[in-house]
Amino acid sequence: EAGVAQSPRYKIIEKRQSVAFWCNPISGHATLYWYQQILGQGPKLLIQFQNNGVVDDSQLPKDRFSAERLKGVDSTLKIQPAKLEDSAVYLCASSPSGLNEQYFGPGTRLTVT
Amino acid sequence: GENVEQHPSTLSVQEGDSAVIKCTYSDSASNYFPWYKQELGKGPQLIIDIRSNVGEKKDQRIAVTLNKTAKHFSLHITETQPEDSAVYFCAARYSTLTFGKGTMLLVSP
């Protein structure tokens, strides 16, 4: 079974630029999550989707971050404009439902200069 | 919201020794407690989990215990091997997962 796929793996941008990350969850998984992991910390949930609907986005900085999962499969997370403090690893995870174990992708390491 | 504290932040052991990592949580409604292992440059990998209706769970060299009254849970790794070296995260969930800050485990040959 293929795991969670993410791209790109690395991205370097200047502050105030825009960036987008892509995630393809495990086939058949209805729930998709985006996490932010700052160096030396645990992952922090940004947004949770159930199919193509948002379940929880309470910790998403909505003035600069947006995410979508239009067809209930792939998802895109966008940052516009980026700030220095957005430097982190962005992890995508999926699960069969919100009550099951989560499986993580390899992450995208973002550096904002 | 939920708050998860994890200790120690670093742990060094000799190969063959046991390692114990402890976590406490604040929300008594939390009912699911997974542990993840994260190697350098990779995403977290689920290694074991426990639900609130169980006090202990074991899988080969790894075991997890849960004390709901005290709101703490622990990961026990026996007969450690160099390939166990990684960062380990505990987490707690009622509606969404909240992670601890991680423990860097170093197993020396």
Backbone of each chain as ProteinMPNN parsed JSONL, in Angstrom:
{"seq_chain_A": "EAGVAQSPRYKIIEKRQSVAFWCNPISGHATLYWYQQILGQGPKLLIQFQNNGVVDDSQLPKDRFSAERLKGVDSTLKIQPAKLEDSAVYLCASSPSGLNEQYFGPGTRLTVT", "coords_chain_A": {"N_chain_A": [[0.855, -1.202, 0.0], [0.624, 2.15, -0.943], [2.11, 4.974, 0.646], [1.467, 8.166, 2.283], [1.873, 10.822, 0.096], [3.94, 13.633, -0.536], [4.744, 16.829, -1.908], [6.601, 19.807, -2.781], [9.693, 18.298, -1.521], [11.5, 19.988, -0.358], [11.729, 23.529, 0.086], [12.744, 26.786, -0.576], [12.177, 30.108, 0.079], [11.77, 33.694, -0.204], [10.855, 36.083, 2.32], [7.525, 37.313, 2.279], [6.947, 36.21, -0.161], [4.977, 33.736, -1.978], [3.869, 30.329, -1.432], [3.172, 26.908, -2.162], [2.012, 23.735, -1.087], [1.668, 20.264, -1.749], [-0.41, 17.386, -1.244], [-1.016, 13.917, -1.321], [-3.158, 11.638, -0.112], [-3.307, 8.368, 1.549], [-4.878, 5.88, -0.358], [-8.365, 5.825, -0.251], [-8.604, 6.896, 2.273], [-10.513, 8.951, 4.249], [-10.088, 11.122, 5.871], [-8.002, 13.93, 6.172], [-5.084, 15.632, 7.178], [-3.247, 18.606, 7.913], [-0.201, 19.49, 9.307], [1.993, 21.635, 11.167], [5.387, 21.592, 11.859], [7.646, 22.91, 13.859], [11.148, 23.327, 14.286], [12.446, 21.21, 16.738], [10.085, 20.825, 18.084], [6.852, 19.25, 18.64], [4.479, 18.088, 16.142], [1.971, 20.431, 15.099], [-1.448, 20.771, 14.734], [-2.857, 22.171, 11.845], [-5.074, 22.144, 10.052], [-7.95, 20.092, 9.521], [-9.506, 17.868, 7.351], [-12.549, 16.257, 6.438], [-13.365, 14.129, 4.061], [-14.17, 16.41, 1.6], [-14.732, 18.494, 3.242], [-14.156, 20.941, 5.832], [-13.158, 20.102, 9.069], [-11.817, 21.021, 11.334], [-10.213, 23.993, 11.747], [-9.125, 25.662, 13.548], [-6.58, 26.435, 14.397], [-5.343, 27.474, 12.223], [-3.634, 30.062, 10.665], [-5.493, 32.235, 9.295], [-5.224, 34.592, 7.925], [-3.078, 34.362, 6.298], [-2.651, 31.741, 5.577], [-4.05, 29.118, 3.62], [-6.122, 26.346, 2.699], [-7.178, 23.59, 0.715], [-9.325, 20.922, -0.382], [-10.499, 19.809, -2.825], [-11.761, 17.656, -4.31], [-12.025, 15.757, -2.425], [-9.789, 14.151, -2.239], [-6.747, 14.679, -3.083], [-4.847, 17.367, -1.583], [-4.093, 20.847, -1.087], [-1.943, 23.13, 0.475], [-1.494, 26.499, 1.128], [0.619, 29.347, 1.522], [0.535, 32.761, 1.891], [1.195, 36.077, 2.299], [4.502, 34.749, 2.922], [6.139, 34.542, 6.126], [9.08, 34.969, 8.191], [8.822, 33.365, 10.453], [7.377, 31.238, 9.534], [9.001, 29.246, 8.733], [9.505, 25.874, 8.75], [8.659, 22.353, 9.038], [6.207, 21.027, 7.002], [3.704, 18.838, 7.465], [1.723, 16.287, 6.102], [-1.001, 14.208, 6.846], [-3.012, 11.211, 6.893], [-6.067, 9.404, 7.55], [-8.338, 6.599, 7.889], [-10.737, 7.416, 9.067], [-11.747, 10.088, 11.265], [-11.351, 8.92, 13.718], [-9.44, 7.019, 13.683], [-6.037, 5.698, 13.575], [-3.375, 7.871, 12.505], [-1.528, 8.382, 9.533], [1.533, 9.529, 8.462], [3.009, 11.656, 5.96], [6.242, 12.308, 4.333], [6.815, 14.977, 4.647], [7.29, 18.533, 3.964], [9.989, 20.588, 3.897], [10.2, 23.879, 4.688], [11.956, 26.821, 4.168], [12.166, 30.131, 5.022], [13.571, 33.063, 3.989]], "CA_chain_A": [[0.0, 0.0, 0.0], [1.415, 3.364, -1.016], [1.92, 5.864, 1.781], [1.093, 9.547, 1.994], [2.866, 11.48, -0.752], [3.981, 15.087, -0.427], [5.747, 17.513, -2.727], [7.98, 19.342, -2.911], [10.295, 17.892, -0.248], [12.198, 21.154, 0.193], [11.407, 24.775, -0.585], [13.34, 27.986, 0.009], [11.584, 31.315, -0.488], [12.003, 34.914, 0.553], [9.657, 36.557, 3.017], [6.497, 37.991, 1.487], [6.597, 35.41, -1.328], [3.935, 32.727, -1.804], [4.323, 28.956, -1.615], [2.094, 25.925, -2.076], [2.421, 22.359, -0.841], [0.671, 19.303, -2.235], [-0.482, 16.123, -0.509], [-1.891, 12.854, -1.824], [-3.285, 10.717, 1.023], [-3.455, 6.947, 1.274], [-6.12, 5.632, -1.081], [-9.513, 5.444, 0.559], [-8.646, 7.607, 3.55], [-11.441, 10.07, 4.16], [-9.65, 12.253, 6.694], [-6.678, 14.448, 5.819], [-4.607, 16.634, 8.131], [-2.012, 19.354, 7.708], [0.459, 19.878, 10.544], [3.223, 22.424, 11.111], [6.345, 21.145, 12.872], [8.783, 23.801, 14.023], [12.315, 22.593, 14.751], [12.521, 20.958, 18.168], [8.746, 20.715, 18.665], [5.957, 18.275, 18.051], [3.581, 18.628, 15.112], [0.801, 21.183, 15.533], [-2.491, 20.683, 13.711], [-3.316, 23.399, 11.195], [-6.411, 21.958, 9.513], [-8.406, 18.728, 9.333], [-10.589, 17.688, 6.389], [-13.265, 14.998, 6.33], [-13.679, 14.207, 2.633], [-13.75, 17.737, 1.139], [-15.209, 19.495, 4.189], [-13.262, 21.283, 6.938], [-13.626, 19.699, 10.393], [-11.183, 21.872, 12.342], [-9.156, 24.892, 11.257], [-9.023, 26.668, 14.604], [-5.202, 26.893, 14.573], [-4.826, 27.922, 10.927], [-3.575, 31.533, 10.537], [-6.283, 32.394, 8.077], [-4.856, 35.796, 7.183], [-2.011, 34.077, 5.329], [-2.684, 30.321, 5.209], [-5.31, 28.572, 3.109], [-6.004, 24.945, 2.292], [-8.363, 23.054, 0.057], [-9.349, 19.504, -0.75], [-11.673, 20.008, -3.661], [-12.452, 16.439, -4.729], [-11.978, 14.789, -1.346], [-8.609, 13.278, -2.316], [-5.557, 15.504, -2.914], [-5.028, 18.637, -0.88], [-3.059, 21.857, -1.249], [-1.801, 24.13, 1.535], [-0.826, 27.675, 0.582], [1.003, 30.436, 2.428], [0.669, 33.986, 1.113], [2.635, 36.032, 2.071], [5.24, 34.021, 3.947], [6.928, 35.255, 7.115], [10.233, 34.202, 8.656], [8.397, 32.375, 11.44], [6.716, 30.106, 8.869], [10.003, 28.215, 8.474], [9.078, 24.683, 9.486], [8.294, 21.219, 8.198], [4.744, 20.904, 6.875], [3.394, 17.418, 7.377], [0.375, 15.863, 5.754], [-1.335, 12.883, 7.377], [-4.362, 10.769, 6.551], [-6.601, 8.274, 8.301], [-9.614, 6.154, 7.317], [-11.721, 8.343, 9.598], [-11.166, 10.914, 12.319], [-11.17, 8.162, 14.941], [-8.412, 6.006, 13.465], [-4.643, 6.131, 13.601], [-2.972, 8.747, 11.415], [-0.303, 8.01, 8.837], [2.159, 10.769, 8.023], [3.904, 11.732, 4.829], [7.615, 12.674, 4.693], [6.88, 16.397, 4.971], [7.963, 19.526, 3.126], [10.763, 21.513, 4.729], [10.146, 25.244, 4.162], [12.849, 27.825, 4.741], [11.83, 31.488, 4.594], [14.741, 33.916, 4.252]], "C_chain_A": [[0.883, 1.242, 0.0], [1.085, 4.253, 0.17], [1.445, 7.232, 1.344], [2.229, 10.205, 1.21], [2.78, 12.985, -0.577], [5.029, 15.641, -1.395], [5.54, 19.018, -2.615], [8.517, 18.869, -1.561], [10.983, 19.066, 0.437], [11.793, 22.384, -0.622], [12.067, 25.913, 0.167], [12.727, 29.188, -0.697], [11.978, 32.514, 0.346], [10.7, 35.334, 1.226], [8.824, 37.403, 2.066], [6.178, 37.258, 0.175], [5.506, 34.409, -0.974], [4.517, 31.342, -2.052], [3.118, 28.032, -1.473], [2.677, 24.528, -1.912], [1.277, 21.429, -1.263], [0.742, 18.0, -1.443], [-1.452, 15.171, -1.193], [-2.007, 11.797, -0.727], [-3.315, 9.251, 0.584], [-4.836, 6.711, 0.656], [-7.235, 5.169, -0.143], [-9.619, 6.141, 1.899], [-9.484, 8.869, 3.418], [-10.931, 11.324, 4.883], [-8.225, 12.637, 6.341], [-6.333, 15.598, 6.75], [-3.365, 17.339, 7.584], [-1.493, 19.785, 9.073], [1.658, 20.777, 10.224], [4.151, 21.926, 12.221], [7.556, 22.074, 12.848], [9.914, 23.004, 14.654], [12.314, 22.445, 16.276], [11.171, 20.829, 18.856], [7.965, 19.587, 18.006], [5.082, 18.912, 16.992], [2.392, 19.351, 15.741], [-0.225, 21.172, 14.415], [-2.845, 22.062, 13.174], [-4.763, 23.25, 10.735], [-6.689, 20.474, 9.323], [-9.589, 18.727, 8.378], [-11.235, 16.315, 6.585], [-13.879, 15.013, 4.934], [-13.278, 15.606, 2.14], [-14.251, 18.847, 2.047], [-14.228, 19.706, 5.332], [-13.901, 20.898, 8.274], [-13.1, 20.643, 11.467], [-10.106, 22.701, 11.674], [-8.892, 25.987, 12.275], [-7.603, 27.204, 14.794], [-4.557, 27.314, 13.251], [-4.806, 29.446, 10.886], [-4.232, 31.961, 9.232], [-5.966, 33.672, 7.301], [-3.794, 35.503, 6.133], [-2.016, 32.631, 4.829], [-4.072, 29.963, 4.649], [-5.073, 27.129, 2.682], [-7.302, 24.512, 1.638], [-8.187, 21.586, -0.269], [-10.6, 19.324, -1.606], [-12.438, 18.724, -3.98], [-12.382, 15.348, -3.657], [-10.808, 13.84, -1.401], [-7.371, 14.119, -2.023], [-5.891, 16.786, -2.164], [-3.844, 19.547, -1.153], [-3.109, 22.816, -0.07], [-0.993, 25.297, 0.963], [-0.518, 28.681, 1.681], [1.245, 31.666, 1.553], [0.28, 35.197, 1.954], [3.356, 35.33, 3.216], [5.999, 34.971, 4.871], [8.08, 34.351, 7.561], [9.812, 33.072, 9.593], [7.624, 31.193, 10.836], [7.711, 29.002, 8.508], [9.725, 27.023, 9.376], [8.972, 23.53, 8.498], [6.775, 21.126, 8.193], [4.425, 19.457, 6.549], [1.942, 17.222, 6.988], [0.168, 14.459, 6.338], [-2.737, 12.503, 6.912], [-4.776, 9.603, 7.435], [-7.936, 7.864, 7.669], [-10.795, 7.001, 7.792], [-11.057, 9.127, 10.705], [-10.898, 10.163, 13.608], [-10.054, 7.133, 14.832], [-7.014, 6.598, 13.568], [-4.322, 6.93, 12.343], [-1.641, 8.282, 10.848], [0.263, 9.266, 8.187], [2.97, 10.596, 6.75], [5.285, 12.19, 5.276], [7.791, 14.15, 5.033], [7.562, 17.238, 3.904], [8.686, 20.495, 4.056], [10.798, 22.877, 4.052], [11.125, 26.122, 4.918], [12.479, 29.172, 4.148], [12.987, 32.399, 4.981], [14.396, 35.402, 4.131]], "O_chain_A": [[1.779, 1.376, 0.833], [-0.051, 4.29, 0.643], [1.07, 7.438, 0.19], [3.392, 10.149, 1.61], [1.69, 13.549, -0.482], [6.052, 15.01, -1.662], [4.418, 19.467, -2.378], [7.839, 19.034, -0.547], [11.041, 19.131, 1.665], [11.55, 22.307, -1.826], [11.968, 26.003, 1.39], [12.754, 29.276, -1.924], [12.462, 32.37, 1.469], [9.605, 34.996, 0.777], [9.336, 38.098, 1.188], [5.242, 37.638, -0.529], [5.155, 34.253, 0.195], [5.506, 31.182, -2.768], [2.167, 28.338, -0.755], [3.695, 24.186, -2.515], [0.097, 21.764, -1.149], [1.817, 17.57, -1.027], [-2.552, 15.554, -1.591], [-1.022, 11.117, -0.441], [-3.345, 8.948, -0.608], [-5.832, 7.279, 1.102], [-7.06, 4.244, 0.649], [-10.624, 5.992, 2.595], [-9.207, 9.737, 2.59], [-11.306, 12.444, 4.538], [-7.348, 11.78, 6.227], [-7.182, 16.43, 7.071], [-2.546, 16.74, 6.887], [-2.22, 20.359, 9.884], [2.253, 20.684, 9.15], [3.75, 21.848, 13.383], [8.379, 22.024, 11.934], [9.672, 22.108, 15.463], [12.196, 23.429, 17.006], [11.11, 20.732, 20.082], [8.355, 19.048, 16.97], [4.952, 20.135, 16.942], [1.875, 18.938, 16.779], [0.087, 21.523, 13.277], [-3.099, 22.996, 13.934], [-5.589, 24.125, 10.994], [-5.789, 19.697, 9.006], [-10.55, 19.475, 8.557], [-10.548, 15.333, 6.865], [-14.786, 15.795, 4.649], [-12.104, 15.956, 2.263], [-14.205, 20.019, 1.673], [-13.548, 18.772, 5.756], [-15.023, 21.302, 8.58], [-13.824, 21.022, 12.388], [-9.175, 22.147, 11.09], [-8.488, 27.095, 11.923], [-7.432, 28.314, 15.3], [-3.34, 27.488, 13.187], [-5.852, 30.073, 11.054], [-3.578, 32.036, 8.191], [-6.387, 33.824, 6.155], [-3.612, 36.277, 5.193], [-1.448, 32.334, 3.778], [-5.103, 30.432, 5.13], [-3.953, 26.746, 2.346], [-8.38, 25.006, 1.968], [-7.074, 21.08, -0.412], [-11.608, 18.767, -1.169], [-13.667, 18.722, -3.92], [-12.64, 14.176, -3.931], [-10.802, 12.827, -0.701], [-6.978, 14.267, -0.866], [-7.039, 17.227, -2.116], [-2.734, 19.083, -1.417], [-4.183, 23.261, 0.335], [0.072, 25.092, 0.381], [-1.28, 28.846, 2.634], [2.038, 31.634, 0.611], [-0.895, 35.327, 2.296], [2.872, 35.319, 4.347], [6.44, 36.046, 4.464], [8.062, 33.14, 7.342], [10.359, 31.97, 9.544], [7.261, 30.258, 11.55], [7.311, 27.941, 8.031], [9.71, 27.141, 10.601], [9.164, 23.698, 7.294], [6.136, 21.145, 9.245], [4.818, 18.928, 5.509], [1.05, 17.909, 7.486], [1.079, 13.63, 6.313], [-3.547, 13.368, 6.578], [-3.933, 8.904, 7.997], [-8.586, 8.667, 7.0], [-11.726, 7.271, 7.034], [-9.908, 8.852, 11.05], [-10.274, 10.715, 14.514], [-9.759, 6.443, 15.808], [-6.829, 7.813, 13.638], [-4.898, 6.713, 11.276], [-0.75, 7.849, 11.578], [-0.433, 9.974, 7.459], [3.541, 9.535, 6.494], [5.495, 12.439, 6.463], [8.792, 14.536, 5.636], [8.304, 16.733, 3.062], [8.064, 21.142, 4.898], [11.359, 23.019, 2.966], [11.124, 26.162, 6.148], [12.474, 29.345, 2.93], [13.344, 32.497, 6.155], [15.263, 36.255, 4.32]]}, "seq_chain_B": "GENVEQHPSTLSVQEGDSAVIKCTYSDSASNYFPWYKQELGKGPQLIIDIRSNVGEKKDQRIAVTLNKTAKHFSLHITETQPEDSAVYFCAARYSTLTFGKGTMLLVSP", "coords_chain_B": {"N_chain_B": [[-7.719, 24.124, 25.796], [-6.203, 20.899, 25.003], [-3.167, 19.947, 26.667], [0.017, 18.614, 26.435], [2.643, 17.256, 28.175], [6.008, 16.2, 27.979], [8.613, 14.04, 28.988], [11.906, 12.562, 29.392], [13.605, 15.301, 27.655], [15.832, 14.553, 26.271], [17.463, 11.392, 26.02], [19.866, 9.109, 26.82], [21.081, 5.892, 26.327], [22.644, 2.686, 26.851], [23.153, 0.112, 24.459], [20.883, -2.549, 24.705], [19.938, -1.822, 27.184], [17.0, -0.627, 28.983], [14.513, 1.819, 28.046], [12.586, 4.574, 29.101], [9.927, 6.737, 28.54], [7.998, 9.48, 29.524], [4.714, 10.911, 29.681], [2.341, 13.5, 30.344], [-1.081, 14.546, 30.388], [-3.67, 17.014, 29.992], [-6.442, 17.172, 29.525], [-9.113, 15.494, 30.668], [-10.974, 14.245, 29.096], [-9.681, 13.149, 26.949], [-9.07, 10.272, 24.979], [-7.484, 8.652, 23.469], [-4.22, 7.582, 22.809], [-1.464, 7.834, 21.125], [1.888, 6.817, 20.148], [4.676, 8.081, 18.444], [7.435, 7.572, 16.254], [10.108, 9.395, 14.996], [12.382, 9.659, 12.523], [15.378, 11.222, 11.268], [14.65, 13.584, 8.817], [12.329, 12.354, 8.037], [8.761, 11.626, 8.133], [6.637, 11.401, 11.08], [6.201, 8.129, 12.485], [3.796, 5.835, 13.376], [4.109, 3.842, 16.239], [2.988, 2.503, 18.399], [-0.163, 2.408, 20.085], [-2.698, 3.372, 22.483], [-5.889, 3.0, 23.953], [-8.369, 4.598, 26.032], [-9.742, 2.71, 27.487], [-8.077, 0.725, 28.175], [-5.339, -0.441, 30.142], [-2.735, -1.18, 29.661], [-0.517, -2.016, 27.005], [1.228, -4.14, 24.794], [3.82, -4.701, 22.419], [5.965, -6.694, 21.175], [9.116, -5.523, 21.792], [8.211, -3.162, 22.757], [6.151, -1.288, 24.933], [3.238, 0.249, 26.289], [1.87, 2.138, 28.93], [-1.001, 3.284, 30.692], [-2.34, 5.618, 32.916], [-5.225, 6.682, 33.862], [-6.336, 8.053, 35.993], [-4.264, 9.576, 37.085], [-3.64, 10.907, 34.82], [-1.486, 10.287, 33.085], [0.823, 8.731, 30.82], [3.063, 6.226, 29.563], [5.934, 5.229, 27.641], [7.658, 2.267, 27.097], [10.658, 0.845, 26.213], [12.311, -2.084, 25.702], [15.445, -3.894, 25.785], [17.076, -2.205, 24.074], [18.177, -1.09, 20.826], [20.652, 0.117, 18.484], [19.263, 1.056, 16.226], [16.945, 1.979, 17.294], [17.367, 4.571, 17.896], [16.155, 7.802, 17.682], [13.679, 10.452, 17.423], [11.068, 10.516, 19.687], [7.588, 10.898, 19.964], [4.852, 11.592, 22.074], [1.265, 11.656, 22.127], [-2.041, 12.986, 22.592], [-5.57, 12.571, 22.351], [-8.811, 13.948, 22.156], [-10.688, 15.229, 20.424], [-8.95, 16.21, 18.443], [-5.486, 15.519, 17.646], [-2.972, 16.245, 20.029], [0.379, 16.931, 20.391], [3.298, 16.015, 22.321], [6.506, 17.572, 23.073], [8.565, 15.988, 22.29], [11.114, 13.415, 22.584], [14.477, 12.898, 22.342], [16.019, 9.994, 21.67], [18.975, 8.29, 22.183], [20.791, 5.528, 21.399], [23.569, 3.878, 22.312], [26.093, 1.793, 20.9]], "CA_chain_B": [[-7.432, 22.96, 24.987], [-5.328, 19.863, 25.554], [-1.747, 20.245, 26.821], [0.757, 17.381, 26.667], [4.023, 17.448, 28.618], [6.78, 14.985, 27.718], [9.924, 14.019, 29.641], [12.82, 13.693, 29.296], [13.753, 15.826, 26.3], [16.849, 13.697, 25.678], [17.693, 10.175, 26.786], [20.96, 8.313, 26.277], [21.174, 4.574, 26.954], [23.516, 1.722, 26.193], [22.45, -0.971, 23.769], [20.454, -3.61, 25.605], [19.233, -1.24, 28.327], [15.614, -0.204, 28.765], [14.269, 3.258, 27.976], [11.23, 4.941, 29.494], [9.545, 8.116, 28.243], [6.747, 9.738, 30.227], [3.898, 12.037, 29.231], [1.125, 13.827, 31.073], [-2.033, 15.302, 29.586], [-4.497, 17.863, 30.852], [-7.873, 17.023, 29.261], [-9.567, 14.177, 31.116], [-11.809, 13.653, 28.052], [-8.839, 12.482, 25.952], [-9.326, 8.835, 25.04], [-6.611, 7.926, 22.532], [-2.857, 8.006, 23.128], [-0.484, 7.175, 20.256], [3.303, 7.155, 20.204], [5.276, 8.133, 17.122], [8.897, 7.61, 16.125], [10.479, 10.214, 13.851], [13.792, 9.64, 12.149], [15.806, 12.45, 10.61], [14.21, 13.774, 7.443], [11.137, 11.559, 7.742], [7.579, 11.945, 8.907], [6.4, 10.538, 12.239], [5.687, 6.79, 12.211], [3.096, 5.271, 14.528], [4.729, 2.609, 16.707], [2.051, 1.846, 19.285], [-1.172, 3.324, 20.615], [-3.53, 2.791, 23.53], [-7.14, 3.718, 24.163], [-8.57, 4.852, 27.458], [-10.363, 1.569, 28.162], [-7.02, -0.271, 28.364], [-4.306, 0.093, 31.009], [-1.402, -1.517, 29.192], [-0.475, -2.697, 25.709], [2.604, -4.514, 24.493], [4.099, -5.191, 21.073], [7.361, -7.147, 21.165], [9.964, -4.826, 22.767], [7.6, -1.872, 23.089], [4.936, -1.359, 25.738], [2.713, 1.532, 26.742], [0.974, 2.065, 30.08], [-1.862, 4.456, 30.837], [-2.966, 5.837, 34.214], [-6.221, 7.726, 33.601], [-6.556, 8.848, 37.201], [-3.167, 10.539, 37.184], [-3.518, 11.51, 33.498], [-0.186, 10.145, 32.471], [1.084, 7.505, 30.077], [4.502, 6.032, 29.393], [6.441, 4.3, 26.628], [8.766, 1.46, 27.591], [11.357, 0.082, 25.187], [13.278, -2.994, 26.318], [16.523, -4.414, 24.916], [17.24, -1.189, 23.039], [19.14, -1.329, 19.751], [21.036, 1.403, 17.861], [18.235, 1.517, 15.277], [15.872, 2.641, 18.046], [17.725, 5.984, 18.026], [15.226, 8.651, 16.932], [12.869, 11.306, 18.299], [9.79, 9.888, 19.99], [6.548, 11.84, 20.366], [3.579, 11.111, 22.567], [0.155, 12.516, 21.736], [-3.324, 12.689, 23.231], [-6.667, 13.032, 21.513], [-10.245, 13.816, 22.371], [-11.192, 15.478, 19.073], [-7.774, 16.309, 17.573], [-4.248, 15.097, 18.298], [-2.026, 17.216, 20.559], [1.649, 16.243, 20.561], [4.335, 16.506, 23.203], [7.614, 18.222, 22.38], [9.477, 14.982, 21.784], [12.271, 12.917, 23.321], [15.524, 12.36, 21.483], [16.611, 8.796, 22.248], [20.238, 7.876, 21.574], [21.223, 4.218, 21.877], [24.98, 3.69, 21.97], [26.479, 0.371, 20.79]], "C_chain_B": [[-6.487, 21.997, 25.677], [-3.88, 20.364, 25.634], [-1.027, 18.942, 27.175], [2.202, 17.72, 27.017], [4.778, 16.13, 28.48], [8.162, 15.117, 28.339], [10.565, 12.636, 29.512], [12.898, 14.216, 27.856], [14.841, 15.064, 25.549], [17.105, 12.524, 26.615], [18.783, 9.365, 26.092], [21.053, 7.008, 27.05], [22.183, 3.737, 26.186], [22.663, 0.63, 25.547], [22.131, -2.095, 24.752], [19.735, -3.11, 26.845], [17.78, -0.97, 27.961], [15.533, 1.314, 28.738], [12.806, 3.52, 28.321], [11.011, 6.423, 29.217], [8.154, 8.345, 28.83], [6.033, 10.98, 29.702], [2.719, 12.242, 30.174], [0.22, 14.651, 30.171], [-3.005, 16.023, 30.511], [-6.002, 17.605, 30.696], [-8.34, 15.608, 29.617], [-10.478, 13.497, 30.089], [-10.992, 12.943, 26.976], [-8.957, 10.975, 26.104], [-8.452, 8.0, 24.109], [-5.215, 8.491, 22.658], [-1.87, 7.242, 22.245], [0.934, 7.633, 20.558], [3.87, 7.064, 18.79], [6.796, 8.177, 17.235], [9.223, 8.42, 14.872], [11.984, 10.178, 13.653], [14.107, 10.885, 11.33], [15.331, 12.501, 9.167], [12.973, 12.99, 7.05], [9.946, 12.051, 8.554], [7.434, 11.013, 10.092], [5.77, 9.203, 11.823], [5.038, 6.249, 13.477], [3.747, 3.955, 14.951], [3.82, 1.829, 17.656], [1.033, 2.867, 19.76], [-2.002, 2.593, 21.664], [-4.772, 3.638, 23.68], [-7.482, 3.713, 25.642], [-9.239, 3.699, 28.202], [-9.364, 0.438, 28.44], [-5.93, 0.337, 29.212], [-2.892, -0.141, 30.496], [-1.514, -2.244, 27.851], [0.968, -2.969, 25.359], [2.706, -5.036, 23.066], [5.592, -5.468, 20.993], [8.159, -6.364, 22.208], [9.365, -3.519, 23.266], [6.327, -2.09, 23.894], [4.522, 0.056, 26.119], [1.772, 1.285, 27.911], [0.214, 3.369, 30.197], [-2.461, 4.477, 32.235], [-3.941, 7.001, 34.052], [-6.432, 8.631, 34.804], [-5.512, 9.948, 37.323], [-2.973, 11.309, 35.889], [-2.08, 11.478, 33.003], [-0.049, 8.777, 31.812], [2.565, 7.448, 29.734], [4.792, 5.033, 28.285], [7.649, 3.581, 27.208], [9.362, 0.687, 26.414], [12.397, -0.782, 25.886], [14.304, -3.44, 25.28], [16.787, -3.46, 23.747], [18.366, -1.553, 22.072], [19.488, 0.009, 19.107], [19.975, 1.937, 16.903], [16.999, 2.084, 15.981], [16.155, 4.135, 18.217], [16.851, 6.826, 17.104], [14.589, 9.62, 17.924], [11.5, 10.643, 18.455], [8.805, 10.949, 20.496], [5.36, 11.079, 20.959], [2.499, 12.092, 22.112], [-1.105, 12.069, 22.467], [-4.434, 13.27, 22.37], [-8.014, 12.848, 22.178], [-10.928, 14.03, 21.016], [-10.05, 15.556, 18.064], [-6.533, 15.928, 18.365], [-3.437, 16.299, 18.766], [-0.757, 16.457, 20.905], [2.47, 16.852, 21.692], [5.491, 17.059, 22.382], [8.682, 17.237, 21.919], [10.611, 14.635, 22.729], [13.272, 12.364, 22.322], [16.185, 11.197, 22.201], [17.865, 8.424, 21.471], [20.674, 6.565, 22.21], [22.643, 3.979, 21.371], [25.339, 2.208, 21.94], [27.422, -0.03, 21.925]], "O_chain_B": [[-6.028, 22.245, 26.793], [-3.429, 21.116, 24.769], [-1.422, 18.248, 28.112], [2.896, 18.387, 26.25], [4.254, 15.07, 28.821], [8.805, 16.161, 28.236], [9.853, 11.632, 29.519], [12.313, 13.625, 26.948], [14.781, 14.942, 24.325], [16.981, 12.642, 27.834], [18.645, 8.983, 24.93], [21.1, 7.01, 28.28], [22.527, 4.031, 25.041], [21.59, 0.283, 26.041], [22.986, -2.532, 25.522], [19.008, -3.863, 27.491], [17.381, -1.069, 26.8], [16.365, 2.007, 29.325], [11.91, 2.791, 27.894], [11.818, 7.261, 29.617], [7.251, 7.525, 28.662], [6.666, 11.968, 29.329], [2.173, 11.288, 30.727], [0.697, 15.371, 29.294], [-3.136, 15.668, 31.682], [-6.757, 17.803, 31.648], [-7.993, 14.644, 28.936], [-10.732, 12.298, 30.197], [-11.557, 12.205, 26.168], [-8.946, 10.456, 27.22], [-8.65, 6.792, 23.974], [-5.018, 9.706, 22.623], [-1.481, 6.124, 22.58], [1.152, 8.693, 21.144], [3.596, 6.123, 18.045], [7.358, 8.739, 18.175], [8.672, 8.157, 13.803], [12.753, 10.612, 14.511], [13.211, 11.519, 10.772], [15.575, 11.579, 8.389], [12.601, 12.956, 5.877], [10.098, 12.79, 9.527], [8.042, 9.943, 10.115], [4.923, 9.152, 10.932], [5.669, 6.211, 14.533], [3.921, 3.054, 14.13], [3.89, 0.6, 17.698], [1.332, 4.059, 19.83], [-2.01, 1.363, 21.727], [-4.716, 4.861, 23.548], [-6.945, 2.915, 26.411], [-9.296, 3.715, 29.431], [-9.74, -0.649, 28.877], [-5.608, 1.512, 29.041], [-1.965, 0.593, 30.841], [-2.468, -2.981, 27.599], [1.839, -2.132, 25.597], [1.808, -5.716, 22.569], [6.385, -4.554, 20.767], [7.907, -6.521, 23.403], [9.956, -2.847, 24.111], [5.523, -2.967, 23.577], [5.361, 0.947, 26.254], [0.976, 0.346, 27.893], [0.725, 4.432, 29.844], [-3.023, 3.482, 32.692], [-3.54, 8.164, 34.097], [-6.678, 9.828, 34.656], [-5.831, 11.099, 37.624], [-2.213, 12.276, 35.861], [-1.53, 12.488, 32.564], [-0.709, 7.809, 32.19], [3.234, 8.476, 29.626], [4.01, 4.118, 28.024], [8.557, 4.215, 27.746], [8.654, -0.034, 25.71], [13.268, -0.265, 26.586], [14.068, -3.374, 24.074], [16.73, -3.857, 22.583], [19.345, -2.21, 22.426], [18.693, 0.947, 19.178], [19.809, 3.151, 16.783], [16.103, 2.613, 15.323], [15.274, 4.885, 18.639], [16.809, 6.597, 15.896], [14.914, 9.613, 19.111], [10.863, 10.263, 17.472], [9.143, 11.781, 21.338], [4.924, 10.062, 20.42], [2.8, 13.23, 21.753], [-1.217, 10.922, 22.901], [-4.272, 14.316, 21.742], [-8.338, 11.776, 22.691], [-11.642, 13.159, 20.519], [-10.163, 15.032, 16.955], [-6.52, 16.002, 19.594], [-3.232, 17.252, 18.014], [-0.801, 15.46, 21.625], [2.359, 18.042, 21.987], [5.465, 17.023, 21.151], [9.617, 17.63, 21.221], [11.017, 15.444, 23.563], [12.951, 11.465, 21.545], [16.838, 11.389, 23.227], [17.825, 8.262, 20.251], [20.899, 6.499, 23.418], [22.885, 3.891, 20.168], [24.95, 1.45, 22.829], [27.849, -1.182, 21.995]]}, "name": "protein", "num_of_chains": 2, "seq": "EAGVAQSPRYKIIEKRQSVAFWCNPISGHATLYWYQQILGQGPKLLIQFQNNGVVDDSQLPKDRFSAERLKGVDSTLKIQPAKLEDSAVYLCASSPSGLNEQYFGPGTRLTVTGENVEQHPSTLSVQEGDSAVIKCTYSDSASNYFPWYKQELGKGPQLIIDIRSNVGEKKDQRIAVTLNKTAKHFSLHITETQPEDSAVYFCAARYSTLTFGKGTMLLVSP"}
